[in-house]
Amino acid sequence: MPFVTCKEKFDEIIKSVKDSEHVSDKELEYLNGKLESKKQWAKCIMKEDFCGGICTTSRIEGLHGVLRRYLNSNSSLQGVFNCFRSIEEIQLQKFQEEFLRHRKQAKDINSNPLQLIKKDYHDYINKKLLPNSTKL
């Protein structure tokens, strides 16, 4: 249920569980208690509020791990600011390197598919494809 993205589907599941004769009163009480905090764990409810794409605490805990490498309880406010600046610069550098790598790969790709076909296939195939490709 936490991963259901459609509110109608979520409500349908809850209704079927509540209407089921296999669920005890104690289990229903537990379910109702959990449903009070559904805004914190149900994806279909969470997506109604802006959360920056973070639906779990794992990314936040990962960020805390990174911060612990640079900061401690004696760090100044300026130290915190410098830490965030350093992390931002590292991430921007990684992004730029990846962008340049993909850009280089795009240049390496031959932009003329007919040349690739001509190189890889027999003349018969090339002669059959050429009239169709020139109509594009």
Long-range contacts (C-beta under 8 A, 24 or more apart in sequence): 1-42, 2-41, 2-42, 2-43, 3-43, 4-42, 4-43, 4-44, 5-43, 5-44, 5-47, 6-44, 7-44, 7-45, 9-44, 10-42, 10-44, 10-45
